């Protein structure tokens, strides 16, 4: 091959390049030593976010802007994932306050909760009742009804206290005294005492049907439940009990830019000590800080919008397809999962925060109490969650699936299935008011004592009582609940099948 001679311009360019290269290599000085490998950062790096260029370790202006954009996006995305629980409680507070003021308004589902209520993963059999408690400078008294499963969570969605069957009153009902943040005053005798880290608190309890009726549970609350400041014990404000069955309302937080406004609302309203300094620092870095206005500029709005998109899909992936084996109840054998790892309701294990567990739980469900995760044979309840079929594919409302429950279902009290909308995580809205099947109903049993439960647009012939309707074109997920779970559930000698396609 014949080489072309260098032109004058080519020679000049080569000389310039050589001179630049020589200038870029610093001379060896008297004190120069070899730098151990891995300390220096090359001045040109090819990365996922593009080419990053520097002069001897100082990023140029364009690279600095590029990495700051990335840094803000990363911090915003982690802020989103770290505060889902706070946004969730904001939405709950708004939903409850839409029916009346705090402290005197009690929501009751006298006809049970149906799919018109947008709540995160409720069941179709419990008698749900709830109130919003807003503390002031003095303690608040709660007089609670008997035979309920109730608890209080604060505005950061942290556990405050149980009442009812899992509480210190042991299901008899009692008087609880809730102390506000920073309270150092006198505490009278005769109360079960708990302290909240926030002024706003969610009070929720589940009553039980008696012979298929909610009446006993509803009347027990109306006769016994009271909430009032301690100083008003002798002149208690009137409680307003509202039947919200069948009424459209929402308690679920946003997943777009509006998420940040919801989050900022609580950051401004509550003491800061309920959120770790690390997370507070993340929030401050993106413009959310107590006592300061949240007013992002156009650049930051774009980044926060992008972070909400990414965080939303991350939360959905961690919920529908958890990446850690610890979330799977039957690893390698079944698709069923649960957000609590080894029962850690506070998401702390061996001194470390279970980050994915916290995201899964607060994105998908609601309510933090030790009673939800304690393994008590014959008491309480246990939950199995499925988003996928046995092949690992998302459940499709256009298709029909079957889940087989082997003989001797390990539930002392009863078992149930409820279907949920993948988008809202609320009950799936179909032609059925209550998208569920449970053993309290007239469920058909197979000859061997097992059960086949069907999920699809139409029921198989003769299996109407064993069928939950789905919606063509929509996905769905389900929770299988065991009430009074028995030993064979815990030792895994009994396992439900995965959802299996039947057509």
BADRENDREN-25860 format. One record per residue (C-alpha): residue in one letter; residue number from 0; x, y, z. Coordinates in Angstrom, 1 decimal. Layout:
<atoms>
A, NUM, X, Y, Z;
...
</atoms>
This chain:
<atoms>
X, 0, 0.0, 0.0, 0.0;
X, 1, 1.4, 3.4, -1.0;
X, 2, 1.4, 6.0, 1.8;
X, 3, 0.3, 9.5, 1.0;
X, 4, 2.9, 12.2, 2.1;
X, 5, 1.9, 14.5, 4.9;
X, 6, 0.8, 17.9, 3.9;
X, 7, 1.8, 21.1, 5.7;
X, 8, -1.5, 21.2, 7.5;
X, 9, -1.2, 17.6, 8.6;
X, 10, 2.3, 18.2, 9.9;
X, 11, 1.2, 21.2, 11.9;
X, 12, -1.7, 19.2, 13.4;
X, 13, 0.5, 16.3, 14.3;
X, 14, 3.0, 18.7, 15.9;
X, 15, 0.2, 20.4, 17.9;
X, 16, -1.1, 17.0, 19.1;
X, 17, 2.3, 15.9, 20.2;
X, 18, 2.9, 19.1, 22.0;
X, 19, -0.4, 18.8, 23.8;
X, 20, 0.4, 15.3, 24.8;
X, 21, 3.8, 16.3, 26.1;
X, 22, 2.3, 19.2, 28.0;
X, 23, -0.4, 16.8, 29.5;
X, 24, 2.3, 14.6, 31.0;
X, 25, 3.7, 16.4, 34.1;
X, 26, 7.4, 16.1, 34.6;
X, 27, 8.8, 13.9, 37.3;
X, 28, 9.7, 16.0, 40.3;
X, 29, 12.1, 15.4, 43.2;
X, 30, 9.3, 14.2, 45.5;
X, 31, 7.3, 12.3, 42.9;
X, 32, 6.3, 8.8, 43.8;
X, 33, 4.3, 6.2, 42.1;
X, 34, 0.5, 6.6, 42.8;
X, 35, -1.1, 3.3, 43.8;
X, 36, -3.6, 2.0, 41.3;
X, 37, -7.2, 3.0, 41.6;
X, 38, -6.7, 6.3, 43.3;
X, 39, -6.5, 8.6, 40.2;
X, 40, -9.5, 9.1, 37.9;
X, 41, -8.8, 9.2, 34.2;
X, 42, -9.5, 12.5, 32.5;
X, 43, -11.7, 10.8, 29.9;
X, 44, -14.3, 8.2, 31.0;
X, 45, -17.0, 6.4, 29.0;
X, 46, -20.0, 5.9, 31.3;
X, 47, -23.7, 5.1, 31.2;
X, 48, -24.4, 8.8, 31.2;
X, 49, -22.0, 9.7, 28.5;
X, 50, -18.3, 10.8, 28.1;
X, 51, -17.0, 12.5, 31.2;
X, 52, -14.0, 14.7, 30.7;
X, 53, -11.7, 16.5, 33.2;
X, 54, -8.4, 18.3, 33.5;
X, 55, -6.2, 16.3, 35.9;
X, 56, -9.2, 15.4, 38.0;
X, 57, -11.2, 18.6, 37.7;
X, 58, -14.4, 18.0, 35.7;
X, 59, -15.0, 20.6, 32.9;
X, 60, -18.1, 22.7, 32.9;
X, 61, -20.1, 20.4, 30.6;
X, 62, -19.2, 17.3, 32.6;
X, 63, -20.0, 19.0, 35.9;
X, 64, -23.5, 19.9, 34.7;
X, 65, -24.0, 16.3, 33.4;
X, 66, -23.0, 14.7, 36.7;
X, 67, -25.1, 17.2, 38.8;
X, 68, -28.1, 16.3, 36.7;
X, 69, -27.4, 12.7, 37.3;
X, 70, -26.8, 13.3, 41.0;
X, 71, -30.1, 15.1, 41.4;
X, 72, -31.9, 12.4, 39.6;
X, 73, -30.4, 9.7, 41.8;
X, 74, -31.1, 11.5, 45.0;
X, 75, -34.7, 12.2, 43.9;
X, 76, -35.3, 8.6, 42.9;
X, 77, -33.9, 7.4, 46.3;
X, 78, -36.0, 10.0, 48.0;
X, 79, -39.1, 8.7, 46.3;
X, 80, -38.3, 5.1, 47.3;
X, 81, -37.4, 6.1, 50.9;
X, 82, -40.6, 8.1, 51.6;
X, 83, -43.4, 6.1, 50.0;
X, 84, -44.8, 5.4, 53.5;
X, 85, -45.1, 9.1, 54.2;
X, 86, -46.9, 9.9, 50.9;
X, 87, -49.2, 6.9, 51.6;
X, 88, -50.2, 8.4, 55.0;
X, 89, -50.8, 11.8, 53.4;
X, 90, -53.3, 10.2, 51.1;
X, 91, -54.9, 8.3, 53.9;
X, 92, -55.3, 11.5, 55.9;
X, 93, -56.8, 13.3, 53.0;
X, 94, -59.3, 10.5, 52.4;
X, 95, -60.4, 10.4, 56.0;
X, 96, -60.7, 14.2, 56.3;
X, 97, -62.8, 14.4, 53.2;
X, 98, -65.7, 13.0, 55.4;
X, 99, -65.3, 15.3, 58.3;
X, 100, -62.8, 16.9, 60.8;
X, 101, -60.3, 14.8, 62.7;
X, 102, -60.8, 13.6, 66.3;
X, 103, -64.6, 13.5, 65.9;
X, 104, -65.2, 11.7, 62.6;
X, 105, -65.3, 7.9, 62.4;
X, 106, -65.6, 6.0, 59.1;
X, 107, -67.5, 2.7, 59.2;
X, 108, -68.0, 0.2, 56.5;
X, 109, -71.4, -1.1, 57.7;
X, 110, -71.9, -3.2, 54.5;
X, 111, -68.2, -4.1, 54.4;
X, 112, -65.6, -2.4, 52.1;
X, 113, -66.2, -2.8, 48.4;
X, 114, -64.2, -1.9, 45.3;
X, 115, -65.5, 1.6, 45.1;
X, 116, -63.3, 2.5, 48.0;
X, 117, -59.7, 3.1, 46.9;
X, 118, -57.8, 1.6, 49.8;
X, 119, -54.5, -0.4, 49.5;
X, 120, -55.3, -4.1, 49.6;
X, 121, -58.2, -4.4, 52.1;
X, 122, -60.1, -7.6, 52.4;
X, 123, -63.8, -8.3, 51.8;
X, 124, -64.7, -9.9, 55.1;
X, 125, -63.5, -7.6, 57.9;
X, 126, -65.6, -4.7, 59.3;
X, 127, -63.2, -1.8, 58.7;
X, 128, -63.4, 1.4, 60.8;
X, 129, -61.0, 4.3, 60.9;
X, 130, -60.4, 7.8, 62.2;
X, 131, -57.8, 10.5, 62.0;
X, 132, -56.4, 11.7, 65.3;
X, 133, -54.7, 15.2, 65.3;
X, 134, -52.8, 15.8, 68.5;
X, 135, -52.1, 19.2, 70.0;
X, 136, -50.2, 20.2, 73.2;
X, 137, -52.0, 17.8, 75.5;
X, 138, -52.6, 14.0, 75.5;
X, 139, -55.6, 12.5, 73.6;
X, 140, -57.8, 9.9, 75.1;
X, 141, -59.1, 6.9, 73.1;
X, 142, -61.8, 4.7, 74.4;
X, 143, -61.8, 1.6, 72.3;
X, 144, -64.4, -1.1, 71.6;
X, 145, -63.9, -4.8, 72.5;
X, 146, -63.1, -7.7, 70.2;
X, 147, -61.3, -5.7, 67.4;
X, 148, -57.9, -5.8, 65.8;
X, 149, -56.8, -2.1, 66.0;
X, 150, -53.7, -0.1, 66.0;
X, 151, -52.3, 3.5, 65.6;
X, 152, -49.6, 4.5, 63.2;
X, 153, -48.1, 7.9, 63.1;
X, 154, -47.7, 10.3, 60.1;
X, 155, -44.4, 8.7, 59.2;
X, 156, -46.2, 5.4, 59.1;
X, 157, -44.4, 4.1, 62.2;
X, 158, -46.1, 1.9, 64.8;
X, 159, -47.5, 3.6, 67.9;
X, 160, -49.6, 1.0, 69.7;
X, 161, -52.1, -1.9, 69.3;
X, 162, -55.5, -2.0, 70.8;
X, 163, -58.1, -4.7, 70.9;
X, 164, -57.3, -8.4, 70.6;
X, 165, -53.5, -7.8, 70.0;
X, 166, -53.3, -4.9, 72.4;
X, 167, -52.7, -4.5, 76.2;
X, 168, -56.5, -4.4, 76.8;
X, 169, -56.5, -8.0, 75.5;
X, 170, -59.7, -7.5, 73.4;
X, 171, -61.7, -6.1, 76.3;
X, 172, -61.6, -2.5, 75.2;
X, 173, -60.0, 0.2, 77.3;
X, 174, -58.8, 3.7, 77.7;
X, 175, -55.6, 4.7, 75.9;
X, 176, -53.7, 7.9, 76.4;
X, 177, -51.7, 9.1, 73.4;
X, 178, -49.0, 11.6, 74.2;
X, 179, -48.0, 14.2, 71.6;
X, 180, -44.4, 14.9, 70.5;
X, 181, -42.4, 16.5, 73.3;
X, 182, -45.0, 16.1, 76.0;
X, 183, -43.5, 16.2, 79.5;
X, 184, -46.6, 16.9, 81.6;
X, 185, -48.4, 14.8, 84.1;
X, 186, -49.6, 11.3, 83.1;
X, 187, -52.7, 10.2, 85.1;
X, 188, -53.2, 6.6, 86.1;
X, 189, -55.8, 4.4, 84.6;
X, 190, -54.7, 4.5, 81.0;
X, 191, -52.7, 2.4, 78.5;
X, 192, -50.1, 5.0, 77.6;
X, 193, -48.3, 5.4, 74.2;
X, 194, -46.3, 8.3, 72.7;
X, 195, -46.5, 9.4, 69.1;
X, 196, -43.7, 11.1, 67.2;
X, 197, -46.1, 13.1, 65.1;
X, 198, -49.2, 15.2, 65.6;
X, 199, -51.2, 13.4, 62.9;
X, 200, -52.1, 9.7, 63.5;
X, 201, -54.1, 7.0, 61.7;
X, 202, -56.4, 5.1, 64.0;
X, 203, -57.8, 2.0, 62.4;
X, 204, -59.5, -1.2, 63.6;
X, 205, -61.2, -4.2, 62.1;
X, 206, -64.3, -5.7, 63.7;
X, 207, -65.7, -9.2, 62.9;
X, 208, -68.9, -10.4, 61.4;
X, 209, -71.2, -12.4, 63.6;
X, 210, -73.3, -15.0, 61.7;
X, 211, -72.7, -13.0, 58.5;
X, 212, -73.8, -9.6, 60.0;
X, 213, -71.7, -6.6, 60.7;
X, 214, -74.2, -5.1, 63.1;
X, 215, -72.6, -6.3, 66.3;
X, 216, -69.2, -4.8, 65.3;
X, 217, -70.7, -1.5, 64.2;
X, 218, -72.8, -1.0, 67.3;
X, 219, -69.9, -1.9, 69.6;
X, 220, -67.9, 0.9, 68.0;
X, 221, -70.7, 3.4, 68.2;
X, 222, -71.3, 2.5, 71.9;
X, 223, -67.7, 2.5, 73.0;
X, 224, -65.4, 4.4, 70.7;
X, 225, -64.6, 7.9, 71.9;
X, 226, -61.7, 10.3, 71.2;
X, 227, -61.1, 13.6, 73.1;
X, 228, -58.4, 15.7, 74.6;
X, 229, -57.6, 14.8, 78.2;
X, 230, -58.8, 18.2, 79.5;
X, 231, -62.3, 17.5, 77.9;
X, 232, -62.9, 14.2, 79.7;
X, 233, -65.9, 15.6, 81.6;
X, 234, -67.3, 17.3, 78.5;
X, 235, -66.5, 15.1, 75.6;
X, 236, -67.1, 16.3, 72.0;
X, 237, -69.8, 14.4, 70.1;
X, 238, -68.5, 11.6, 67.8;
X, 239, -69.9, 11.5, 64.2;
X, 240, -70.1, 7.9, 62.8;
X, 241, -70.4, 7.8, 59.0;
X, 242, -71.3, 4.8, 57.0;
X, 243, -69.0, 5.0, 53.9;
X, 244, -70.0, 1.6, 52.3;
X, 245, -70.4, 2.0, 48.6;
X, 246, -69.1, 5.6, 48.5;
X, 247, -66.4, 6.4, 46.1;
X, 248, -63.3, 7.9, 47.9;
X, 249, -59.6, 7.7, 47.6;
X, 250, -56.8, 7.0, 50.2;
X, 251, -54.0, 6.2, 47.7;
X, 252, -51.1, 8.5, 47.0;
X, 253, -49.9, 9.8, 43.6;
X, 254, -47.0, 8.3, 41.6;
X, 255, -46.3, 11.3, 39.4;
X, 256, -44.9, 14.8, 40.1;
X, 257, -47.8, 15.3, 42.5;
X, 258, -46.1, 12.8, 44.8;
X, 259, -43.6, 15.5, 45.9;
X, 260, -46.3, 18.0, 46.8;
X, 261, -48.0, 15.3, 49.0;
X, 262, -44.7, 14.5, 50.6;
X, 263, -43.8, 18.1, 51.3;
X, 264, -47.2, 18.6, 53.0;
X, 265, -46.3, 16.2, 55.8;
X, 266, -42.7, 17.3, 56.0;
X, 267, -43.9, 20.9, 56.7;
X, 268, -46.6, 19.8, 59.2;
X, 269, -44.7, 17.3, 61.4;
X, 270, -41.6, 17.2, 63.6;
X, 271, -38.5, 16.1, 61.8;
X, 272, -37.3, 13.4, 64.2;
X, 273, -39.4, 10.7, 62.7;
X, 274, -37.3, 10.6, 59.5;
X, 275, -33.6, 9.7, 59.6;
X, 276, -31.0, 12.5, 59.0;
X, 277, -29.9, 10.6, 55.9;
X, 278, -33.3, 10.8, 54.3;
X, 279, -33.9, 14.3, 55.5;
X, 280, -30.6, 15.2, 53.7;
X, 281, -31.7, 13.5, 50.5;
X, 282, -35.0, 15.5, 50.6;
X, 283, -33.2, 18.8, 51.4;
X, 284, -30.9, 18.2, 48.4;
X, 285, -34.0, 18.2, 46.1;
X, 286, -35.7, 21.2, 47.7;
X, 287, -38.0, 19.6, 50.3;
X, 288, -37.0, 20.9, 53.7;
X, 289, -39.1, 21.8, 56.8;
X, 290, -39.7, 25.5, 57.1;
X, 291, -38.8, 26.3, 53.5;
X, 292, -41.0, 26.6, 50.5;
X, 293, -40.9, 23.8, 47.9;
X, 294, -40.6, 25.7, 44.7;
X, 295, -38.5, 23.8, 42.1;
X, 296, -37.3, 25.5, 39.0;
X, 297, -38.0, 24.2, 35.5;
X, 298, -34.8, 22.1, 35.5;
X, 299, -35.6, 20.5, 38.9;
X, 300, -39.3, 19.9, 38.0;
X, 301, -38.1, 17.9, 35.0;
X, 302, -35.7, 15.9, 37.1;
X, 303, -38.4, 15.3, 39.8;
X, 304, -40.9, 14.2, 37.2;
X, 305, -38.3, 11.7, 35.8;
X, 306, -37.5, 10.4, 39.2;
X, 307, -41.2, 9.8, 40.0;
X, 308, -41.4, 7.8, 36.7;
X, 309, -38.4, 5.7, 37.5;
X, 310, -39.3, 5.3, 41.2;
X, 311, -42.8, 4.2, 40.3;
X, 312, -41.6, 1.4, 38.1;
X, 313, -38.9, 0.4, 40.6;
X, 314, -41.5, 0.1, 43.3;
X, 315, -43.8, -2.0, 41.0;
X, 316, -40.9, -4.3, 40.1;
X, 317, -39.9, -4.8, 43.7;
X, 318, -43.5, -5.7, 44.5;
X, 319, -44.5, -7.9, 41.6;
X, 320, -41.1, -9.5, 41.0;
X, 321, -39.0, -9.3, 44.2;
X, 322, -35.3, -9.8, 43.4;
X, 323, -34.3, -11.4, 46.7;
X, 324, -35.2, -15.0, 47.6;
X, 325, -36.1, -14.0, 51.1;
X, 326, -39.4, -12.5, 49.8;
X, 327, -40.6, -15.9, 48.4;
X, 328, -42.5, -18.1, 50.8;
X, 329, -41.5, -21.2, 48.9;
X, 330, -38.3, -20.3, 47.1;
X, 331, -37.8, -22.2, 43.8;
X, 332, -41.2, -23.9, 44.2;
X, 333, -43.9, -21.2, 44.1;
X, 334, -44.4, -17.6, 43.1;
X, 335, -46.1, -16.6, 46.3;
X, 336, -44.4, -13.7, 48.2;
X, 337, -44.8, -11.5, 51.3;
X, 338, -43.1, -8.1, 52.0;
X, 339, -42.0, -8.9, 55.5;
X, 340, -38.7, -10.7, 55.8;
X, 341, -38.6, -13.0, 58.8;
X, 342, -41.4, -11.0, 60.4;
X, 343, -39.4, -7.7, 60.7;
X, 344, -42.3, -5.2, 60.6;
X, 345, -39.9, -2.4, 61.4;
X, 346, -37.7, -3.3, 58.4;
X, 347, -34.6, -3.6, 60.6;
X, 348, -32.5, -6.8, 60.6;
X, 349, -29.0, -7.2, 61.9;
X, 350, -28.7, -3.4, 62.2;
X, 351, -29.5, -2.8, 58.6;
X, 352, -32.6, -1.3, 56.9;
X, 353, -34.5, -3.8, 54.7;
X, 354, -34.9, -1.2, 51.9;
X, 355, -36.7, -3.4, 49.4;
X, 356, -39.0, -4.8, 52.1;
X, 357, -40.0, -1.3, 53.1;
X, 358, -40.8, -0.2, 49.5;
X, 359, -42.8, -3.4, 48.8;
X, 360, -44.9, -3.1, 52.0;
X, 361, -45.7, 0.6, 51.7;
X, 362, -46.3, 0.6, 48.0;
X, 363, -48.6, -2.4, 48.1;
X, 364, -50.3, -2.4, 51.5;
X, 365, -51.1, -0.3, 54.5;
X, 366, -50.8, -0.6, 58.3;
X, 367, -47.8, -1.3, 60.5;
X, 368, -48.1, -3.4, 63.6;
X, 369, -46.2, -6.3, 65.0;
X, 370, -49.4, -8.3, 65.0;
X, 371, -49.3, -8.5, 61.2;
X, 372, -46.0, -10.4, 61.1;
X, 373, -45.9, -12.5, 64.3;
X, 374, -46.2, -16.2, 63.8;
X, 375, -48.9, -17.4, 66.2;
X, 376, -50.3, -20.9, 65.5;
X, 377, -54.0, -20.7, 65.4;
X, 378, -54.1, -16.9, 66.0;
X, 379, -54.0, -13.8, 63.8;
X, 380, -53.6, -14.1, 60.1;
X, 381, -51.0, -14.8, 57.4;
X, 382, -50.8, -13.5, 53.8;
X, 383, -49.5, -14.9, 50.5;
X, 384, -49.3, -12.6, 47.5;
X, 385, -49.2, -13.5, 43.8;
X, 386, -48.7, -11.2, 40.8;
X, 387, -47.5, -14.0, 38.4;
X, 388, -48.6, -17.4, 37.1;
X, 389, -46.5, -20.5, 37.5;
X, 390, -44.5, -19.6, 34.4;
X, 391, -43.5, -16.2, 35.9;
X, 392, -45.9, -14.3, 33.6;
X, 393, -48.1, -11.4, 34.8;
X, 394, -51.7, -12.4, 35.5;
X, 395, -53.9, -11.4, 32.6;
X, 396, -57.6, -10.6, 33.1;
X, 397, -58.4, -11.9, 29.6;
X, 398, -57.5, -15.4, 30.6;
X, 399, -58.7, -18.0, 33.1;
X, 400, -56.6, -19.3, 35.9;
X, 401, -57.0, -21.9, 38.7;
X, 402, -55.4, -22.1, 42.1;
X, 403, -55.7, -25.4, 43.9;
X, 404, -55.8, -25.5, 47.7;
X, 405, -54.8, -29.0, 48.8;
X, 406, -57.0, -30.8, 51.5;
X, 407, -56.8, -29.6, 55.1;
X, 408, -56.3, -25.9, 54.4;
X, 409, -54.4, -24.8, 57.6;
X, 410, -56.8, -22.1, 58.7;
X, 411, -58.5, -22.6, 62.1;
X, 412, -61.0, -19.8, 61.4;
X, 413, -61.3, -19.4, 57.6;
X, 414, -59.4, -18.5, 54.4;
X, 415, -60.0, -16.0, 51.7;
X, 416, -58.9, -14.8, 48.3;
X, 417, -59.2, -11.1, 47.2;
X, 418, -58.3, -9.6, 43.8;
X, 419, -56.5, -6.3, 43.4;
X, 420, -55.9, -3.9, 40.6;
X, 421, -52.2, -3.8, 39.7;
X, 422, -52.3, 0.0, 39.1;
X, 423, -54.2, 1.1, 42.2;
X, 424, -53.5, -1.9, 44.5;
X, 425, -57.1, -1.4, 45.6;
X, 426, -59.8, -4.0, 45.0;
X, 427, -60.3, -4.9, 41.4;
X, 428, -63.4, -3.2, 40.0;
X, 429, -65.6, -5.7, 38.2;
X, 430, -69.3, -6.6, 38.0;
X, 431, -68.8, -8.2, 41.4;
X, 432, -69.2, -5.8, 44.3;
X, 433, -66.8, -7.8, 46.4;
X, 434, -64.0, -9.3, 44.3;
X, 435, -63.3, -12.3, 46.6;
X, 436, -64.0, -15.8, 47.6;
X, 437, -63.8, -17.2, 51.1;
X, 438, -64.5, -20.4, 53.0;
X, 439, -67.3, -18.7, 55.0;
X, 440, -69.3, -18.8, 51.8;
X, 441, -70.8, -21.7, 49.8;
X, 442, -67.6, -22.9, 48.2;
X, 443, -67.5, -26.2, 46.4;
X, 444, -65.2, -28.8, 47.7;
X, 445, -63.5, -31.4, 45.5;
X, 446, -63.9, -35.1, 46.3;
X, 447, -60.4, -35.3, 48.0;
X, 448, -61.2, -32.3, 50.2;
X, 449, -59.2, -29.8, 48.1;
X, 450, -60.6, -26.6, 46.5;
X, 451, -60.2, -25.2, 43.0;
X, 452, -60.6, -21.5, 42.9;
X, 453, -61.0, -19.8, 39.4;
X, 454, -60.1, -16.4, 38.2;
X, 455, -61.3, -15.2, 34.8;
X, 456, -63.8, -13.1, 32.8;
X, 457, -66.4, -15.9, 33.1;
X, 458, -66.9, -18.7, 35.6;
X, 459, -66.4, -22.4, 34.6;
X, 460, -69.8, -24.1, 34.5;
X, 461, -70.9, -25.2, 37.9;
X, 462, -68.1, -23.3, 39.7;
X, 463, -69.7, -19.9, 40.1;
X, 464, -69.2, -19.9, 43.9;
X, 465, -65.5, -20.7, 43.4;
X, 466, -64.9, -17.9, 40.9;
X, 467, -63.7, -14.3, 41.0;
X, 468, -64.2, -12.2, 38.0;
X, 469, -61.4, -10.5, 36.1;
X, 470, -61.3, -7.8, 33.5;
X, 471, -60.1, -8.4, 29.9;
X, 472, -57.3, -6.0, 29.1;
X, 473, -56.3, -5.5, 32.7;
X, 474, -53.9, -7.3, 35.0;
X, 475, -54.6, -8.3, 38.5;
X, 476, -52.9, -9.8, 41.6;
X, 477, -54.3, -11.6, 44.6;
X, 478, -53.8, -12.1, 48.3;
X, 479, -54.5, -15.5, 49.9;
X, 480, -55.3, -15.0, 53.6;
X, 481, -55.3, -17.6, 56.3;
X, 482, -57.1, -16.6, 59.5;
X, 483, -55.9, -18.7, 62.5;
X, 484, -53.0, -20.2, 60.5;
X, 485, -52.0, -23.7, 61.6;
X, 486, -48.6, -25.4, 61.9;
X, 487, -48.6, -27.0, 58.4;
X, 488, -48.6, -23.5, 56.9;
X, 489, -45.5, -22.5, 58.9;
X, 490, -43.6, -25.7, 58.4;
X, 491, -44.6, -25.6, 54.7;
X, 492, -45.9, -29.1, 54.5;
X, 493, -49.0, -27.5, 53.0;
X, 494, -48.7, -25.2, 50.0;
X, 495, -51.2, -23.7, 47.6;
X, 496, -50.6, -24.2, 44.0;
X, 497, -49.5, -21.3, 41.8;
X, 498, -52.0, -19.7, 39.5;
X, 499, -52.2, -21.9, 36.5;
X, 500, -53.8, -21.2, 33.1;
X, 501, -56.7, -23.4, 32.2;
X, 502, -57.5, -22.1, 28.7;
</atoms>
